[in-house]
Amino acid sequence: MAYLVAFHWGWLLASLLLGFAMGWIAVVQRGQGVSKVLVRWLAGVAAALVAAAVARVIPGRPGYWLDLGLIMFAMYLAGCAVGSWLRDWVVSRPKPAA
Protein backbone atom coordinates (compact mmCIF):
# COMPACT_ATOMS: atom_id res chain seq x y z
CA MET A 1 0.00 0.00 0.00
CA ALA A 2 2.79 2.43 0.84
CA TYR A 3 4.24 1.82 -2.62
CA LEU A 4 0.91 2.66 -4.23
CA VAL A 5 0.63 5.90 -2.28
CA ALA A 6 4.24 6.88 -2.96
CA PHE A 7 4.11 6.06 -6.66
CA HIS A 8 0.58 7.23 -7.49
CA TRP A 9 0.26 10.22 -5.13
CA GLY A 10 -0.67 12.51 -8.03
CA TRP A 11 -3.56 10.30 -9.11
CA LEU A 12 -4.73 9.91 -5.53
CA LEU A 13 -4.64 13.67 -5.02
CA ALA A 14 -6.56 14.13 -8.26
CA SER A 15 -9.26 11.69 -7.16
CA LEU A 16 -9.49 13.47 -3.78
CA LEU A 17 -9.84 16.87 -5.47
CA LEU A 18 -12.35 15.53 -7.99
CA GLY A 19 -14.40 14.10 -5.14
CA PHE A 20 -14.16 17.43 -3.31
CA ALA A 21 -15.43 19.26 -6.39
CA MET A 22 -18.28 16.80 -6.93
CA GLY A 23 -19.25 17.02 -3.26
CA TRP A 24 -19.21 20.81 -3.47
CA ILE A 25 -21.39 21.10 -6.59
CA ALA A 26 -23.72 18.20 -5.87
CA VAL A 27 -27.32 19.20 -5.41
CA VAL A 28 -29.29 17.45 -2.72
CA GLN A 29 -31.80 15.16 -4.38
CA ARG A 30 -35.23 15.28 -2.86
CA GLY A 31 -36.51 12.40 -4.95
CA GLN A 32 -36.63 8.71 -4.26
CA GLY A 33 -33.28 7.20 -3.31
CA VAL A 34 -31.75 3.81 -3.85
CA SER A 35 -33.58 0.81 -2.41
CA LYS A 36 -32.29 -0.88 0.73
CA VAL A 37 -31.79 -4.13 -1.15
CA LEU A 38 -29.51 -2.44 -3.69
CA VAL A 39 -27.58 -0.65 -0.93
CA ARG A 40 -26.99 -3.96 0.87
CA TRP A 41 -25.93 -5.65 -2.36
CA LEU A 42 -23.47 -2.84 -3.21
CA ALA A 43 -22.09 -2.90 0.33
CA GLY A 44 -21.58 -6.65 -0.01
CA VAL A 45 -19.73 -6.21 -3.30
CA ALA A 46 -17.54 -3.50 -1.78
CA ALA A 47 -16.80 -5.68 1.26
CA ALA A 48 -15.93 -8.62 -0.99
CA LEU A 49 -13.54 -6.46 -3.04
CA VAL A 50 -11.85 -5.12 0.09
CA ALA A 51 -11.57 -8.65 1.49
CA ALA A 52 -10.04 -9.87 -1.78
CA ALA A 53 -7.53 -7.02 -1.70
CA VAL A 54 -6.58 -7.60 1.95
CA ALA A 55 -6.27 -11.38 1.49
CA ARG A 56 -4.32 -10.87 -1.76
CA VAL A 57 -6.54 -13.36 -3.55
CA ILE A 58 -6.00 -11.70 -6.92
CA PRO A 59 -2.30 -11.91 -7.84
CA GLY A 60 -0.21 -9.84 -10.19
CA ARG A 61 -1.28 -6.85 -12.19
CA PRO A 62 -5.06 -7.28 -11.68
CA GLY A 63 -4.52 -7.32 -7.91
CA TYR A 64 -2.41 -4.17 -8.21
CA TRP A 65 -5.20 -2.50 -10.20
CA LEU A 66 -7.75 -3.62 -7.62
CA ASP A 67 -5.71 -2.11 -4.78
CA LEU A 68 -5.20 1.12 -6.70
CA GLY A 69 -8.87 1.33 -7.68
CA LEU A 70 -10.04 0.79 -4.11
CA ILE A 71 -7.66 3.44 -2.77
CA MET A 72 -8.71 5.91 -5.47
CA PHE A 73 -12.39 5.21 -4.78
CA ALA A 74 -11.85 5.74 -1.05
CA MET A 75 -10.08 9.04 -1.74
CA TYR A 76 -12.91 10.11 -4.04
CA LEU A 77 -15.55 9.30 -1.40
CA ALA A 78 -13.56 11.14 1.27
CA GLY A 79 -13.33 14.17 -1.01
CA CYS A 80 -17.07 14.00 -1.68
CA ALA A 81 -17.82 13.92 2.03
CA VAL A 82 -15.50 16.82 2.84
CA GLY A 83 -16.73 18.91 -0.10
CA SER A 84 -20.36 18.35 0.77
CA TRP A 85 -19.79 19.09 4.45
CA LEU A 86 -17.75 22.22 3.68
CA ARG A 87 -20.35 23.54 1.25
CA ASP A 88 -23.07 22.99 3.82
CA TRP A 89 -20.98 24.80 6.42
CA VAL A 90 -20.20 27.76 4.11
CA VAL A 91 -23.62 28.16 2.48
CA SER A 92 -25.89 27.41 5.43
CA ARG A 93 -27.61 30.32 7.09
CA PRO A 94 -27.81 30.68 10.84
CA LYS A 95 -31.17 29.88 12.34
CA PRO A 96 -33.03 32.93 13.67
CA ALA A 97 -33.36 33.17 17.41
CA ALA A 98 -36.84 32.23 18.56
N, C-alpha and C positions, 0 to 999 in steps of 0.2 A: 504494500500500500504506500509506503513512504516513497518508493521509486516512482509510482504513478503520480503522486503529488509533486515530487521534485521535477519530473520530466514533463508533465502536462499541466503545470501551474497556470499557464496562459489560457488554456482551454477551460480549466476549472474556474478561473476568474471570470472568463467570458460567460460561462453558464450561470454563475452567481449574479453577474450584472444583468444578464438577460432576464433571469428570474425576478430580480429587483424591479426592472422596468415593467415587466408584465404584471407584477403585483401592484405596482403604482398605478398603471393605467386601467387595470381591470375594473369593470363595472359590476357592482353587486347585482346578481340575478335574483329577481323576485319570483321567478317561475318555478316550475316543478324541478326538483333535483334528481339525482341519480337514485335508483332504487337500492334498498338495503341489501338485496341479494347480489346485485352487481358490485356494490362496495365490498361486501365480504369476499366475493370471488376475486376481485382485483387485489385485495389485501392478501389473500392466499397466494396469488401468483407472485406478488412482491416478496412475501416471506419465503416462498420456495426459491426465488432467484437469489435472495440474500443468503439463504442456507446453502445453496449450491456454490456460491462464491466463497463463503467461509470454509466450507468443507473441501474446497478445491476439487469438486467433482468434474468440472469441465477443464481439461488440460490444454496447454498450449495457447495459441493465439486467440481462439474463441473465449477461453477463460480470461485472458487479458482484456479482451474487449468487453466482456461481461463486467469485470471489476471496474473498468473505466466508465462504462455506461452507468453503472449503479452510483458511482461517486459523482458523476456529472449530474445525474438526476437528483441526487440528494442536495447538491449545491444549488440546482435550479429551484427546488422546492423551498430551501432555506431562503433564497433570494426573494421568492414570491411571498413568503410569510413576512419577511422584514419589510419589503416594499409595501405590502398591503397594510401592515401595522403602522408604518411611518406615514403613509398617506392618510390613514384614519386619524392619526395624532395631529397632523398638520392641518387638515381640512376641517376637522370637527369643530363645531361651535360650542362654547360653554353653555351649560344649561342655565336658564334664568333662575334667580333665587325666588323661591315661592313664598 
